[in-house]
Amino acid sequence: MGVFTITEEFTSPLPAKRIFSAFMLDIDNLLPKVAPIKSVEIIQGNGGPGTIKKITFADGKLQSLVLFYKINSCKYLKHRVDVEDKDSLKYKYTVTEGDALADGIEAVGHEVTFQDEPNGGCKGTHVSNFYPKAGVEIKEEQAKADNAKAIALFKAVEAYLIANPQAYA
């Protein structure tokens, strides 16, 4: 089977640059404040494109963190930063390893972009590309249900920023 792609749009009352700075550029520091994360460590690189990060989950549970991953007994995942464009507020990364990936999934690529809305706030777009192992078919309903987990993480970051107006201002 080929790559399965799903696109999700979401909105926020916050400015695009503030959300991008928190959600994409400083997520290593912010993530443990809003999700069950034990640690985020850089395995290779300097944080920009080409960097490989390992995320270790607290108590082995991923809960509602990211897309298309097992919920129970998840200990870690590794992802590679592919694009970090501060001017166009675009960030791409690929989850490449870890017991967080669902059976039959080789990798999951994510592209997140933000843009300000004319009347305030911003709109975000999240595109996920699921790369199955040979012979595995990805079901759309499962991908959509799991995609909601990424939006839940975004909303957790948004809630943190609203509750902490000086953060990333």
C-alpha positions, -999 to 999 in steps of 0.1 A, spaced: 0 0 0 11 36 -6 14 66 17 -18 77 34 -22 114 39 -46 133 62 -50 170 65 -65 188 95 -71 225 100 -75 242 133 -78 278 147 -66 297 177 -73 331 192 -35 335 196 -11 351 171 6 326 147 41 335 156 35 330 193 19 296 188 47 286 163 74 297 188 59 276 216 45 246 198 73 241 173 105 259 183 104 254 221 83 222 223 112 204 240 108 227 270 71 232 269 60 196 262 67 182 297 45 210 311 15 200 291 19 163 284 31 131 302 67 135 291 97 124 312 123 139 289 132 152 254 168 148 244 187 156 213 204 125 200 220 142 170 222 178 156 217 212 170 179 215 171 174 225 135 168 204 103 185 170 105 182 169 143 171 136 158 152 138 191 142 111 216 110 117 236 106 95 267 71 92 281 64 94 318 51 61 333 53 45 298 20 62 286 16 83 256 -21 91 263 -32 119 239 1 131 225 6 124 188 -7 107 158 -11 70 150 7 57 179 -1 30 205 -17 43 236 -6 18 262 29 8 273 46 34 251 81 43 264 96 64 237 98 77 201 124 93 180 118 119 154 138 138 129 134 175 122 131 180 85 121 217 81 121 246 105 111 278 86 106 307 110 97 331 82 68 310 68 60 295 102 64 259 88 78 229 106 82 194 93 93 163 112 92 125 108 87 100 135 111 72 126 115 49 156 100 38 189 75 16 205 50 44 200 46 36 163 16 14 156 22 -21 143 26 -19 105 37 17 104 72 24 91 72 62 98 48 91 101 57 125 86 41 157 99 40 192 84 25 220 105 20 256 93 5 286 109 -9 319 95 -25 349 111 -61 355 104 -72 390 93 -96 394 123 -70 382 149 -59 348 160 -45 322 135 -52 292 115 -30 261 115 -28 232 91 -14 198 101 -6 173 73 3 138 83 18 112 59 16 76 71 42 53 56 30 17 61 52 -14 61 48 -37 30 14 -52 28 -2 -31 55 -33 -10 47 -40 21 67 -77 27 75 -89 63 72 -112 62 102 -83 51 124 -60 78 110 -87 105 116 -93 93 152 -56 93 159 -52 127 142 -74 142 169 -47 134 194 -23 159 177 -50 185 178 -55 177 215 -18 184 221 -21 217 202 -51 227 224 -31 218 255 -3 241 244 -28 268 235 -44 265 269 -10 269 286 -3 300 265 -37 315 274 -31 308 311 4 323 309 1 354 288 37 364 293 50 331 279 64 333 244 50 369 241 
